Amino acid sequence: MCLESYRNSWLGVKMKMPSSKKVPKDIELLCRCTACRLFRVYHGEKCGGCGELLVFPKKRGSKEKRISEQEARILLCKTVECHGGYRYSLEMPTKNKYKFSEVNYENKRENRLIVGKGQSGSIDLTLYDCRAGRKGPLRFNVEFKAHTAAEHEIHKDLLKLECENGQGVFFHVLENCNKGTLPGILGKCRAYSNVRHAMWAKNKNFILVIVVLKKKLFCIQKVDFSRIGKLSFNKWCECP
């Protein structure tokens, strides 16, 4: 079953989704399906009389849901398994070594990213294209984040997505947002331009995905690393 057919059958709708400019269709549909499944899990919704087996755990002594990046990773894996065409691995060791440090320079904290020194990292989820054979090439590296992550944590993920083989996907999950949440995330991404090296990866880009669970909001857009300092928000996409 192709991914678009799977998406329509699982969601219970027959609807052609508008494609985001320049985003590969397969990863866009994988991310859309994953976002829709996250929405259904969070809101306890069912489709065709059945729902997901995954649930968000409750915080100790509270009825409040505990949101993490793990639910998104699990549901993206399940979507890949239903779709076919890709194999995947979890926590794949990076080929490069990385060093990230914070130093005080003239009473101002400065982040420094170094490639080739330090230690190997890992990629949250890696997708291999096996449509032309079982031993297909590495196609996508996916890094997940939840909530309003610290700037240096976002930069660590962007560094790996830029310097490792394959196209990067940065999948950010929020439970809710206000008028300052999205500008804050985009600002942290834009600040990556201050610490990256212009020669690290010429003409490299990544796919930015933002999901807001409570409001059922979904955004996907392609971002060039060389222009990340001018990153602007595209638009919220429809995701029933």
C-alpha positions in Angstrom: 0.0 0.0 0.0 1.4 3.4 -0.9 1.7 5.9 1.8 -1.0 8.3 0.5 -3.4 5.3 0.3 -2.5 4.2 3.7 -3.0 7.7 5.0 -6.5 8.0 3.6 -7.5 4.6 4.8 -6.1 5.0 8.3 -7.5 8.5 8.8 -10.8 7.6 7.3 -10.8 10.4 4.8 -10.1 10.7 1.1 -8.4 14.0 0.7 -5.5 15.2 -1.3 -3.2 17.2 0.9 -1.5 20.3 -0.5 2.2 19.7 -0.8 4.6 22.0 0.9 7.0 23.6 -1.5 10.3 21.7 -2.1 9.6 19.1 0.7 10.0 15.5 -0.6 6.5 14.0 -0.8 7.3 10.8 1.0 8.8 12.4 4.1 6.0 15.0 4.1 3.3 12.3 4.1 5.2 10.3 6.8 5.3 13.4 9.0 1.7 14.3 8.3 0.5 10.9 9.2 2.6 10.9 12.3 1.2 14.3 13.4 -2.4 13.1 12.8 -1.7 10.0 14.9 -0.2 12.1 17.7 -3.4 14.2 17.6 -5.6 11.2 17.9 -3.6 9.8 20.8 -3.5 13.1 22.7 -7.3 13.7 22.2 -8.3 10.1 22.7 -10.0 10.0 19.2 -10.7 6.9 17.2 -10.9 6.2 13.5 -13.2 3.5 12.1 -13.9 2.2 15.6 -10.3 1.7 16.6 -7.6 3.9 18.1 -3.9 3.8 18.8 -2.6 1.5 21.5 -0.1 4.1 22.5 -1.1 6.5 25.4 0.5 9.5 27.0 1.3 8.7 30.6 0.0 10.9 33.4 2.4 12.8 35.6 2.7 11.5 39.2 -0.1 12.8 41.4 -1.7 14.7 38.5 -4.2 14.2 35.6 -1.9 16.2 33.4 -0.3 14.3 30.4 3.4 13.9 30.3 4.6 14.8 26.8 8.0 13.7 25.4 9.7 13.2 22.1 9.4 9.4 22.4 5.7 9.2 21.4 6.5 11.0 18.1 9.4 8.6 17.4 7.3 5.5 18.1 4.4 6.7 15.9 6.8 7.6 13.0 8.3 4.1 13.2 4.8 2.6 13.1 3.9 4.7 10.2 7.1 3.6 8.3 6.2 0.0 9.0 2.7 0.4 7.6 4.0 2.3 4.6 6.9 0.1 3.5 9.7 1.3 1.3 11.9 2.2 4.2 13.9 0.4 6.8 14.9 2.2 10.0 17.4 2.2 12.8 17.3 3.9 16.2 20.1 5.8 17.9 22.5 5.2 15.0 26.1 6.3 15.9 27.3 9.3 13.9 30.2 9.0 11.4 31.6 12.3 12.6 32.9 13.3 16.1 31.4 16.4 17.6 32.3 18.8 20.4 30.0 21.3 21.9 31.2 23.8 24.5 30.1 27.0 26.2 32.7 29.6 27.0 32.6 33.0 28.6 34.0 35.7 26.3 34.1 39.2 27.6 31.4 38.4 30.1 29.2 36.9 27.4 28.4 33.2 27.1 29.3 31.9 23.7 28.5 28.5 22.1 31.1 26.7 20.1 30.5 23.8 17.8 33.5 21.7 16.6 33.4 18.9 14.0 36.1 16.2 13.9 37.0 16.3 17.6 35.2 15.2 20.7 33.1 12.1 20.6 30.6 10.3 18.4 26.9 11.2 18.8 23.8 9.4 17.7 20.8 10.0 15.5 17.3 9.5 17.0 15.9 7.8 13.9 17.4 7.0 10.5 15.5 5.9 7.4 17.0 3.8 4.6 15.4 3.7 1.2 14.8 0.0 0.4 12.4 0.4 -2.6 15.2 -0.5 -5.0 16.5 -3.4 -2.8 16.8 -4.4 0.8 20.2 -2.7 1.1 19.1 0.7 0.3 20.9 4.0 0.9 20.5 6.2 3.9 17.9 8.7 3.1 16.7 10.7 6.1 18.1 11.4 9.6 15.4 12.5 12.1 16.0 14.3 15.4 13.1 14.8 17.8 12.6 17.5 20.4 9.7 18.2 22.8 8.6 21.4 24.5 10.7 24.6 24.4 14.1 23.0 24.3 17.2 25.0 25.2 19.0 26.7 22.4 22.2 24.7 22.7 20.2 21.4 22.6 18.6 22.5 19.3 22.0 23.5 17.9 23.5 20.1 18.8 20.7 18.4 16.7 21.1 20.8 13.8 24.8 20.3 13.7 24.4 16.5 13.3 21.7 17.0 10.7 23.9 19.3 8.7 27.2 17.3 8.9 25.9 13.7 8.6 25.0 11.9 5.3 21.3 12.0 4.3 18.7 14.7 4.5 17.9 15.9 8.0 14.4 16.2 9.6 14.0 18.2 12.8 10.6 17.1 14.4 9.5 19.4 17.3 6.5 18.5 19.4 4.7 21.0 21.6 1.7 20.4 23.8 0.5 23.9 23.4 1.7 27.3 22.3 1.1 31.0 22.7 2.1 34.0 20.6 5.7 33.8 21.9 6.3 30.1 21.6 6.9 29.8 17.8 9.0 33.0 17.5 11.1 31.6 20.4 11.8 28.3 18.6 12.5 29.9 15.3 14.8 32.4 17.0 16.8 29.5 18.6 17.1 27.9 15.1 18.2 31.2 13.5 20.9 31.6 16.2 22.5 28.5 14.8 23.9 30.7 12.0 26.1 32.3 14.6 27.9 29.1 15.5 28.0 27.0 12.3 30.9 27.1 9.9 30.0 28.3 6.3 32.0 25.4 4.8 30.5 22.6 6.8 27.9 21.6 4.3 27.4 23.7 1.2 23.9 23.5 -0.3 22.6 21.3 2.5 19.1 21.7 3.9 16.7 20.1 6.4 13.0 19.6 6.9 11.5 21.5 9.9 8.4 20.0 11.4 6.4 21.5 14.3 3.4 19.8 15.9 1.1 21.4 18.5 -0.9 18.7 20.1 -3.7 20.6 21.9 -4.5 22.9 19.0 -3.9 20.3 16.3 -1.5 22.5 14.4 1.1 21.1 12.0 3.9 22.9 10.0 6.5 21.5 7.6 9.0 23.4 5.5 12.4 23.0 4.0 15.2 25.2 5.4 18.6 25.8 3.8 21.4 25.8 6.4 23.1 28.6 4.6 20.0 30.8 5.1 18.9 29.6 8.5 19.8 33.0 10.0 16.8 34.4 7.9 14.4 31.6 8.8 10.8 32.7 8.8 7.6 30.8 9.5 5.8 29.5 6.5 2.2 28.5 7.5 0.2 26.0 9.5 -0.9 23.1 7.3 -4.2 21.2 7.3 -4.0 17.9 9.2 -7.4 16.4 9.9 
